[in-house]
Amino acid sequence: MLKLNNSTVYKYLFLAILACYCFFLTQFGLENFDTGYIPSFSWRIINGQSVYEDFIYKGPPVTLYFNAIFMYVLPETGQFFWIRITNYLLFASQVYLIVSAVDNLYDFSKFKVSKWGLMIVGFVVSLLNFSPYPWPTTDGLLFAAMAFWLVSKTDEPKFFRLFAVAFLAVLCALTKQSFYLVPLLFLFWIFMKFNLKTAFVFTIQLLFFVALYLGFILSMTSFDKFIQQTTGETHVMDLFHAGIQNYIFMPVIWFLGLVLSFGLAVLIYLKVKKQKPTAIVPLFKWMAYIIFSIAVALCFVKQIELASRLAFVAAFFALIYSYGFKNKNIPLIAPIIVLLGIAWSCSISLGYQFPIFFATGIVSCFLVLVGKDLKSFSKYYFWIAFPVCLTAFSYNYRPYREASIPNLNYSLETVSPKLQYIKTSKSNFEKYTELKQLIAKYGENFIVAPNIPMANYIFNQQSELPADWLIETEVARSQKMFISLAADKKNYIFLEKSFLNREEFMPAEREKFSSITEFIYENFNCIAQTKHFLVYNALKNNETLP
């Protein structure tokens, strides 16, 4: 007879929650922006196109090829439903690997923390209502988690074990530019864990995989095309905003002034009271507690994304407290530095500028750093985690950029076999149905502007344009070239009326979102319209290309 203890109960609860996500939540919602972004590129790869040469992509390409594998092996009927399930399973694997690795290194039982309970928190809180479409950040975190787990299990610096870690670290770096830091984080950990000689060997292994990658890129395209497409969209100020200002919540000058003022006040206090610097030890600990408590409180008012930033700051204060005043052992805290570095890296983005996807790593770090001090408080962990998870799960009532679940009762199987088992709202169903009818009427030389990047994937076609999402950040500053190609009389452009109405997440000025679409609207010949689309073909007689 199965003996149930807390660990067993949490384990089966984690599996039950995962099953709920995979077979219940997976079926609901299909938004028209991010969902089709990676599938549109992977579909091009399936059709024999080469990244940077045949189509434009602004990041490293591992995610495109990784998800093309699933697109290739999964059946066409219900394919996107199965892709979603696959992504839930991969995300759960990332959570499992991180918690297991941290447990290998620090033993959560010493802090009276259930590792399976922590996996539940990490999975539910990290995802919120994120629809499980393929995404560079989640893929990068998976590869980083695999590498982290391998190092946590490595007591001896065996060559092939390090070789696998180097491979996974480079794979992580090649999902998005902000993960370029990850191989360096693992190099730091290898050096701290072993010695300089092992770090040197690991460096050679990293460089080997970087060389393979560059050889792969140069076998398909020129270095100039690669550089032009993967640079220029973000700038130093974007990095400052996403990686620093978002965490200090003020301009850097104000922050430095605050730090200097606070530091001066502390020095005066120590001098007047004739205290040693160790007297400020409780300050860092209590700052960590207070900030983390605020983060938890924010969860209850559905500000979990913001809470993830505060939780990161709390873990950072806890790190200073732990290293500076407790153990002063860098090798011991090196894994924590790696985890926080990964969390920070995943928040450097033009879009989702939060470390929430790696909430598992952030919370694990915090518990390890202050867990011994909070052991007497551990009996309350459940009563904090349970309502936080309920709040996070409640986000799923309205899937990302969709209607609420009770209103998602229109099956998309009549639109495309690939969308079988997926349900959407009435307006979205009508939109996709109209798009199918327009393609049947005007032929395969269609362009959807500016959104629905997965249209070609859904309908087994392929656009002659080198990108399927016609927004400013995805066309590598090549708007004139896109407009010139679209102007060919054989092409029919289906322009979304929702663009004209400035739908959700669009800036007030439409051309800042898609100047290509705005030019088409103003200068191309409108030949028909439906409820959701305007149909354009070539330039008006009195108009010219830009």
TORLODREN-806165 format. One record per residue (C-alpha): residue in three letters; x, y, z. Coordinates in steps of 0.5 Angstrom, whole numbers, padded with zeros to 4 digits, always signed. Example, Ala and Ser with C-alpha at 12.3 -4.5 7.8 and 13.67 -1.06 7.14 Angstrom:
2
ALA+0025-0009+0016
SER+0027-0002+0014
***
This chain:
546
MET+0000+0000+0000
LEU+0003+0007-0002
LYS+0005+0011+0004
LEU+0003+0018+0003
ASN+0008+0024+0006
ASN+0008+0031+0005
SER+0013+0030-0001
THR+0009+0024-0004
VAL+0003+0029-0004
TYR+0007+0034-0007
LYS+0010+0030-0012
TYR+0003+0027-0015
LEU+0000+0034-0014
PHE+0005+0037-0018
LEU+0004+0032-0024
ALA-0004+0033-0023
ILE-0003+0040-0024
LEU+0002+0039-0030
ALA-0004+0034-0033
CYS-0009+0040-0032
TYR-0005+0045-0036
CYS-0003+0040-0041
PHE-0010+0037-0043
PHE-0015+0043-0040
LEU-0011+0050-0041
THR-0008+0048-0047
GLN-0014+0048-0051
PHE-0016+0055-0050
GLY-0014+0061-0054
LEU-0010+0063-0060
GLU-0008+0070-0060
ASN-0005+0074-0066
PHE+0002+0076-0064
ASP+0007+0072-0060
THR+0004+0066-0061
GLY+0006+0065-0069
TYR+0012+0068-0068
ILE+0017+0062-0067
PRO+0013+0058-0071
SER+0013+0062-0077
PHE+0021+0062-0078
SER+0021+0054-0076
TRP+0016+0053-0082
ARG+0021+0056-0086
ILE+0026+0052-0084
ILE+0022+0046-0085
ASN+0021+0048-0092
GLY+0028+0049-0094
GLN+0030+0056-0092
SER+0036+0058-0089
VAL+0036+0063-0083
TYR+0039+0070-0085
GLU+0040+0068-0092
ASP+0032+0067-0094
PHE+0029+0070-0088
ILE+0030+0076-0083
TYR+0031+0074-0076
LYS+0034+0079-0070
GLY+0036+0073-0065
PRO+0041+0067-0065
PRO+0037+0061-0069
VAL+0037+0055-0064
THR+0030+0056-0062
LEU+0028+0056-0069
TYR+0031+0050-0071
PHE+0029+0046-0064
ASN+0022+0048-0065
ALA+0023+0046-0072
ILE+0024+0039-0070
PHE+0017+0038-0066
MET+0014+0041-0072
TYR+0017+0036-0077
VAL+0016+0030-0072
LEU+0009+0031-0069
PRO+0003+0029-0073
GLU-0001+0035-0077
THR-0008+0034-0074
GLY-0008+0038-0068
GLN+0000+0039-0069
PHE-0001+0046-0065
PHE-0004+0043-0059
TRP+0001+0038-0059
ILE+0007+0043-0059
ARG+0003+0047-0054
ILE+0003+0040-0049
THR+0011+0039-0051
ASN+0012+0046-0049
TYR+0009+0045-0042
LEU+0013+0039-0041
LEU+0019+0042-0043
PHE+0018+0048-0038
ALA+0016+0043-0032
SER+0023+0040-0034
GLN+0026+0046-0033
VAL+0023+0047-0026
TYR+0024+0040-0024
LEU+0032+0041-0026
ILE+0033+0047-0022
VAL+0030+0045-0016
SER+0033+0038-0016
ALA+0040+0041-0018
VAL+0039+0046-0012
ASP+0037+0041-0007
ASN+0043+0037-0010
LEU+0047+0043-0008
TYR+0044+0045-0001
ASP+0039+0040+0001
PHE+0032+0043+0002
SER+0031+0039+0008
LYS+0035+0043+0012
PHE+0031+0049+0011
LYS+0025+0045+0012
VAL+0023+0046+0005
SER+0019+0041+0001
LYS+0022+0041-0006
TRP+0016+0038-0010
GLY+0012+0044-0006
LEU+0017+0049-0009
MET+0016+0046-0016
ILE+0009+0047-0016
VAL+0010+0054-0014
GLY+0016+0055-0019
PHE+0011+0052-0025
VAL+0005+0056-0023
VAL+0008+0063-0021
SER+0013+0063-0027
LEU+0008+0061-0032
LEU+0002+0066-0030
ASN-0003+0066-0036
PHE+0003+0065-0041
SER+0000+0061-0047
PRO+0005+0055-0048
TYR+0008+0057-0055
PRO+0015+0056-0057
TRP+0019+0062-0054
PRO+0027+0064-0054
THR+0027+0065-0047
THR+0023+0059-0044
ASP+0028+0055-0049
GLY+0034+0058-0046
LEU+0032+0057-0039
LEU+0031+0050-0041
PHE+0038+0049-0044
ALA+0041+0053-0038
ALA+0037+0048-0033
MET+0040+0042-0036
ALA+0047+0045-0036
PHE+0046+0047-0028
TRP+0043+0040-0026
LEU+0049+0037-0030
VAL+0054+0041-0026
SER+0051+0040-0019
LYS+0052+0033-0020
THR+0059+0033-0022
ASP+0064+0032-0017
GLU+0070+0030-0021
PRO+0072+0035-0027
LYS+0070+0029-0032
PHE+0072+0032-0040
PHE+0065+0029-0043
ARG+0061+0032-0037
LEU+0064+0039-0038
PHE+0063+0038-0045
ALA+0056+0037-0045
VAL+0055+0043-0040
ALA+0059+0047-0045
PHE+0054+0045-0051
LEU+0048+0046-0047
ALA+0051+0053-0044
VAL+0052+0055-0051
LEU+0045+0053-0054
CYS+0042+0057-0048
ALA+0046+0063-0051
LEU+0044+0062-0058
THR+0037+0062-0056
LYS+0037+0070-0055
GLN+0042+0075-0054
SER+0041+0077-0047
PHE+0043+0070-0045
TYR+0050+0071-0048
LEU+0052+0072-0041
VAL+0050+0065-0039
PRO+0057+0061-0041
LEU+0061+0066-0037
LEU+0057+0065-0031
PHE+0058+0057-0032
LEU+0065+0058-0033
PHE+0066+0062-0027
TRP+0062+0057-0023
ILE+0067+0051-0026
PHE+0073+0055-0024
MET+0070+0056-0017
LYS+0068+0049-0016
PHE+0075+0046-0019
ASN+0081+0050-0021
LEU+0084+0054-0026
LYS+0086+0048-0031
THR+0079+0046-0031
ALA+0076+0052-0033
PHE+0081+0053-0038
VAL+0079+0046-0041
PHE+0072+0049-0041
THR+0074+0055-0044
ILE+0076+0051-0050
GLN+0070+0047-0050
LEU+0066+0053-0050
LEU+0070+0056-0056
PHE+0069+0050-0060
PHE+0062+0050-0060
VAL+0062+0058-0062
ALA+0067+0056-0068
LEU+0062+0050-0070
TYR+0056+0055-0069
LEU+0060+0061-0073
GLY+0062+0055-0079
PHE+0054+0053-0079
ILE+0052+0061-0080
LEU+0057+0062-0085
SER+0055+0056-0089
MET+0049+0059-0090
THR+0050+0066-0091
SER+0055+0072-0090
PHE+0057+0075-0084
ASP+0055+0082-0086
LYS+0048+0079-0086
PHE+0048+0076-0080
ILE+0051+0082-0076
GLN+0046+0086-0079
GLN+0040+0082-0077
THR+0042+0081-0070
THR+0044+0088-0068
GLY+0042+0095-0068
GLU+0035+0093-0065
THR+0037+0095-0058
HIS+0041+0100-0055
VAL+0045+0101-0049
MET+0039+0105-0046
ASP+0035+0099-0047
LEU+0040+0095-0043
PHE+0040+0100-0038
HIS+0032+0100-0037
ALA+0031+0093-0037
GLY+0037+0091-0033
ILE+0038+0096-0028
GLN+0033+0101-0028
ASN+0027+0096-0028
TYR+0030+0093-0021
ILE+0032+0100-0018
PHE+0025+0103-0020
MET+0029+0110-0021
PRO+0034+0114-0025
VAL+0041+0111-0024
ILE+0043+0118-0021
TRP+0037+0118-0016
PHE+0039+0111-0014
LEU+0047+0113-0013
GLY+0045+0119-0009
LEU+0040+0115-0005
VAL+0046+0110-0004
LEU+0051+0115-0002
SER+0046+0118+0003
PHE+0044+0112+0006
GLY+0052+0110+0006
LEU+0054+0116+0009
ALA+0048+0116+0015
VAL+0051+0109+0016
LEU+0058+0111+0017
ILE+0056+0117+0022
TYR+0052+0112+0026
LEU+0057+0107+0027
LYS+0062+0112+0029
VAL+0057+0116+0034
LYS+0055+0109+0037
LYS+0063+0106+0036
GLN+0060+0100+0033
LYS+0064+0095+0028
PRO+0062+0094+0021
THR+0059+0088+0023
ALA+0053+0092+0027
ILE+0050+0093+0020
VAL+0049+0085+0019
PRO+0042+0085+0021
LEU+0040+0091+0016
PHE+0042+0087+0010
LYS+0038+0081+0012
TRP+0032+0085+0014
MET+0032+0089+0008
ALA+0032+0082+0004
TYR+0026+0080+0009
ILE+0022+0086+0008
ILE+0023+0087+0000
PHE+0021+0079-0001
SER+0015+0080+0004
ILE+0013+0086-0001
ALA+0013+0082-0007
VAL+0009+0077-0004
ALA+0004+0082-0002
LEU+0004+0084-0009
CYS+0002+0077-0012
PHE-0005+0078-0008
VAL-0006+0084-0012
LYS-0004+0081-0019
GLN+0002+0084-0019
ILE+0006+0078-0020
GLU+0011+0081-0026
LEU+0013+0087-0021
ALA+0013+0082-0015
SER+0019+0078-0019
ARG+0023+0084-0020
LEU+0022+0085-0012
ALA+0024+0078-0011
PHE+0030+0078-0015
VAL+0032+0085-0011
ALA+0031+0081-0004
ALA+0035+0075-0006
PHE+0041+0080-0008
PHE+0040+0083-0001
ALA+0040+0076+0002
LEU+0046+0074-0003
ILE+0050+0080+0000
TYR+0048+0078+0007
SER+0050+0071+0006
TYR+0057+0072+0003
GLY+0059+0079+0007
PHE+0057+0077+0014
LYS+0056+0069+0014
ASN+0060+0065+0010
LYS+0065+0069+0006
ASN+0066+0063+0001
ILE+0065+0064-0006
PRO+0065+0057-0008
LEU+0059+0056-0004
ILE+0055+0061-0007
ALA+0057+0061-0014
PRO+0051+0057-0016
ILE+0047+0062-0013
ILE+0050+0067-0017
VAL+0049+0063-0023
LEU+0042+0063-0022
LEU+0041+0070-0021
GLY+0045+0072-0027
ILE+0040+0067-0031
ALA+0034+0070-0028
TRP+0037+0077-0029
SER+0039+0075-0037
CYS+0032+0073-0038
SER+0029+0079-0036
ILE+0033+0083-0042
SER+0028+0084-0047
LEU+0024+0089-0052
GLY+0018+0086-0049
TYR+0017+0082-0043
GLN+0022+0085-0038
PHE+0021+0081-0032
PRO+0025+0075-0029
ILE+0018+0072-0028
PHE+0020+0066-0032
PHE+0025+0064-0028
ALA+0021+0065-0021
THR+0024+0058-0019
GLY+0031+0060-0019
ILE+0030+0066-0015
VAL+0025+0063-0010
SER+0030+0058-0009
CYS+0036+0062-0008
PHE+0032+0066-0003
LEU+0030+0060+0001
VAL+0038+0058+0001
LEU+0041+0064+0003
VAL+0036+0066+0009
GLY+0033+0059+0010
LYS+0037+0057+0016
ASP+0034+0064+0019
LEU+0027+0062+0017
LYS+0027+0055+0020
SER+0022+0057+0025
PHE+0018+0060+0020
SER+0017+0054+0015
LYS+0011+0052+0018
TYR+0007+0058+0015
TYR+0010+0057+0008
PHE+0004+0053+0006
TRP+0000+0058+0008
ILE+0004+0063+0004
ALA+0005+0059-0002
PHE-0002+0056-0003
PRO-0006+0063-0004
VAL+0000+0066-0008
CYS-0001+0060-0013
LEU-0008+0060-0013
THR-0008+0068-0015
ALA-0002+0066-0020
PHE-0007+0060-0023
SER-0013+0065-0023
TYR-0009+0069-0029
ASN-0011+0063-0034
TYR-0018+0065-0033
ARG-0017+0070-0039
PRO-0011+0067-0043
TYR-0006+0072-0046
ARG-0009+0077-0051
GLU-0016+0073-0051
ALA-0023+0073-0048
SER-0024+0069-0042
ILE-0025+0062-0042
PRO-0032+0061-0042
ASN-0032+0065-0048
LEU-0027+0061-0052
ASN-0032+0056-0055
TYR-0031+0056-0062
SER-0027+0050-0065
LEU-0021+0052-0070
GLU-0021+0045-0073
THR-0025+0048-0079
VAL-0020+0053-0080
SER-0014+0048-0081
PRO-0013+0041-0078
LYS-0006+0044-0075
LEU-0011+0048-0070
GLN-0016+0042-0068
TYR-0017+0041-0061
ILE-0016+0049-0060
LYS-0022+0054-0058
THR-0022+0061-0059
SER-0027+0067-0058
LYS-0033+0068-0063
SER-0029+0074-0066
ASN-0022+0071-0067
PHE-0026+0065-0070
GLU-0029+0069-0075
LYS-0023+0073-0077
TYR-0019+0066-0078
THR-0025+0064-0082
GLU-0025+0070-0086
LEU-0018+0069-0087
LYS-0018+0062-0090
GLN-0024+0064-0095
LEU-0020+0070-0097
ILE-0014+0065-0099
ALA-0019+0061-0102
LYS-0021+0067-0107
TYR-0014+0070-0108
GLY-0009+0065-0108
GLU-0003+0063-0105
ASN+0001+0070-0106
PHE-0002+0073-0100
ILE+0001+0077-0094
VAL-0003+0079-0088
ALA-0001+0085-0085
PRO+0001+0087-0080
ASN+0000+0081-0075
ILE-0002+0073-0075
PRO+0005+0071-0077
MET+0003+0064-0077
ALA-0002+0065-0082
ASN+0003+0061-0087
TYR+0004+0055-0082
ILE-0003+0054-0081
PHE-0005+0054-0089
ASN+0001+0050-0091
GLN+0003+0056-0095
GLN+0010+0061-0096
SER+0010+0068-0097
GLU+0016+0071-0101
LEU+0017+0076-0096
PRO+0023+0075-0092
ALA+0019+0076-0085
ASP+0012+0074-0083
TRP+0011+0079-0077
LEU+0011+0086-0081
ILE+0012+0090-0075
GLU+0018+0095-0074
THR+0023+0091-0069
GLU+0022+0085-0074
VAL+0024+0087-0081
ALA+0031+0089-0080
ARG+0030+0096-0082
SER+0028+0094-0089
GLN+0022+0097-0089
LYS+0023+0100-0096
MET+0025+0093-0099
PHE+0018+0090-0096
ILE+0014+0095-0099
SER+0017+0094-0106
LEU+0016+0086-0105
ALA+0009+0087-0103
ALA+0007+0092-0109
ASP+0008+0086-0114
LYS+0001+0086-0117
LYS+0001+0078-0116
ASN+0001+0079-0108
TYR-0006+0081-0104
ILE-0005+0084-0098
PHE-0010+0082-0092
LEU-0010+0088-0088
GLU-0013+0087-0081
LYS-0018+0092-0079
SER-0016+0092-0072
PHE-0009+0095-0074
LEU-0013+0101-0076
ASN-0017+0101-0069
ARG-0010+0101-0065
GLU-0011+0094-0062
GLU-0008+0092-0055
PHE-0001+0093-0054
MET+0000+0098-0060
PRO+0003+0105-0059
ALA-0002+0111-0060
GLU+0002+0112-0067
ARG+0001+0106-0072
GLU+0007+0107-0076
LYS+0011+0106-0070
PHE+0008+0099-0069
SER+0008+0098-0077
SER+0010+0103-0082
ILE+0010+0098-0087
THR+0002+0097-0086
GLU+0001+0104-0085
PHE+0004+0105-0092
ILE+0000+0100-0095
TYR-0006+0103-0092
GLU-0005+0110-0095
ASN-0002+0108-0101
PHE-0004+0101-0104
ASN-0011+0100-0108
CYS-0016+0097-0103
ILE-0020+0092-0108
ALA-0025+0089-0102
GLN-0026+0088-0095
THR-0029+0084-0090
LYS-0031+0084-0083
HIS-0024+0084-0080
PHE-0020+0085-0087
LEU-0018+0090-0092
VAL-0016+0087-0098
TYR-0010+0091-0102
ASN-0007+0090-0109
ALA-0001+0094-0111
LEU+0000+0101-0111
LYS-0005+0106-0113
ASN-0004+0109-0120
ASN-0002+0116-0117
GLU+0003+0113-0112
THR+0010+0111-0112
LEU+0014+0107-0108
PRO+0018+0110-0102
***
